[in-house]
Amino acid sequence: MLSPFAAKPVAGIAGGVAALLVLLAGRYGYHRDELYFLLAGQHPAWGYVDQPPLTPLLGRASTTLFGDGLTGLRVVPALLAATTVTLVALLARELGSGRRGQVLAACSAAVSAFVLATGHLLNTSTFDLPAWLTVCLLALRLLRTGDGRWWPAVGAATGVALLNKDLVPLLAAALVPAVLVAGPRRVLRGWWPVAGAAVALLVALPNLWWQAAHGWPELTVAGGISDEDGTGNRLMFVPMQVLYLSPVLVPVWAAGFRRLRTDPALHWAKAFALAYPVLCALVIIGGGKPYYAFPLLFVLVAAGCEPLAQRLAARPRRRRAAFAGWLAFAAAVNAVITLPVLPARLTPAVTWIYPEQAEQIGWPELAAAAAEGWSAIPPDQRDRAVVFVTDYGEAGALARYGPGLGLPAPYSGHMSLADWGPPPDGSNGPVLLLHPDGYPAVERNFTGCRVVARVDNAHGVPNQEQHAPVLLCTGTTAPWSALWPRLRHYY
């Protein structure tokens, strides 16, 4: 028999997180990925070369409902962070927590660096975390009750997760073998698991069809990420698991892992204790990003909250106050690292841990540098001139800020932007080329290039675009239609 859900205190914690995120949403600026998602949302499709369709559609829905600005874009992420806090409390309840354990679980999620980070920015992981947690909650209900009729719900949640990111099969790859080892195996028998898989496939089918029709480009992108970052991801996997959560919560995580393995009352959930290290191994072998395993880590945290809550309740008030102080300290540290709390010029103090902070700074200045370069083109040549950029963040920034500066729509061969170009072959006049210094090879496709401006974000923040050159080239080495395959790149 489950304890009643601690709806009021959990809602208060979740609402506080959402309010904080909305309050800070307008500081700094757009992240490069957000600018890309805004562009992709203007080209709705069942898939893109690097992602399924859900995140761009969420971005478009958020700006439609809450305003076409930075805060409007980030309302949905804030609401999804509040949803994550609630789901972690529900996971704790499913694992036997009473009111205190559920509130502690909600607090643990609320102070987590990863929840704050994904709640501040619109990214694929913003929806991926609550989607995985929903699958885990339904899977726990299935294991606890043994009722196969939960399988279609598990399948539906999995299908929706697949419409956002193609990572959730990793959860199945870790959890199903764990259930075979630890039980209860009866949930894998009969036609209900087949029905759940069919529902997942049906929900995800439009994107799977799109990917198949386009040669599975997401696999190409994933391979590039692994080749480029795989070694670093493997080396940083364990440290980032700790940092994404908080060192303060490591004892809760460890207690949950131990409880799932040894508590007879939770024998039905033991598979989750086995699934977490299996998932970690899969991510490490594949060179994936450390946060891919984070949703299952939250299940362990949820499992550890009830015994900790009971111990705290039995201790003097000063001990409880001390633990609350540690949680507040974790919240403050993680907020400084992941949220736009510091003045922009001080972000280098935290970008060595969380580089995404720096990628929210300098986009209007980038557009201004491009406008300075555009002004060097004689007016009688601008009708056949092209603005070309090498990165989707730059393209998104120019699409966002460029019209107000008199700039035409930019072109790029990066990710799905390659599918929305090339320029007409008749646009063979001057080319305004903007790219970070890390892409010198792109200049070989253009003639007579000279630097006419450089990007300065005005805060001295070292990011990918700081000091990027803006070049004015006389033309292209071949028609755009011939160059385009060479200009396309996935990473």
Helices and strands as residue ranges (DSSP letters): H 7-24, H 32-41, H 54-66, H 70-94, H 99-111, H 113-120, H 124-145, G 148-150, H 151-162, H 169-182, G 185-188, H 192-213, H 217-235, H 237-245, G 247-249, H 250-262, G 264-269, H 270-286, G 290-293, H 294-313, H 317-338, G 344-346, H 348-351, G 355-360, H 363-374, G 379-384, E 386-389, H 392-401, G 403-405, E 411-412, G 415-420, E 431-434, G 440-445, E 446-447, E 450-454, E 469-473, E 475-476, H 480-487
